[in-house]
Amino acid sequence: HVQLVESGGGSVQAGGSLRLSCTASGLTSDEADMGWYRQGPGNPCELVSYVSRDGSTYYADSVKGRFTISQDEAANTLYLQMNSLKFEVTGLYYCAAGDPANVWGQGTQVTVS
């Protein structure tokens, strides 16, 4: 059973930090590429950060230098460390696997005030 479960969201003041976690189970090698997506209020879902199977990473311009994506392969967990949070990154954050993404978690809410 393929499953992604996100955690770590919450409410934080601007300038604060959060670390999102995504625990995976049942993924195949076809889903080795993983990323974090955000759906802000009234906005379409957008890619925030991505790590490919070869370890290369991508960050949206809006989060470069402030967010860091990482993996703990032994724990089957993907992380997103978010520092210096700004109001505009508020949204529902989804973990997804595959290229194109075809396995999605349920999302975790991040609210920056």
Secondary structure, DSSP 8 states (H G I E B T S, - for coil): --EEEEE--EEE-TT--EEEEEEEES--GGG--EEEEEE-TTS-EEEEEEE-TTS-EEE-TTTTTTEEEEEEGGGTEEEEEE-S--GGG-EEEEEEETTTT-EE---EEEEE-
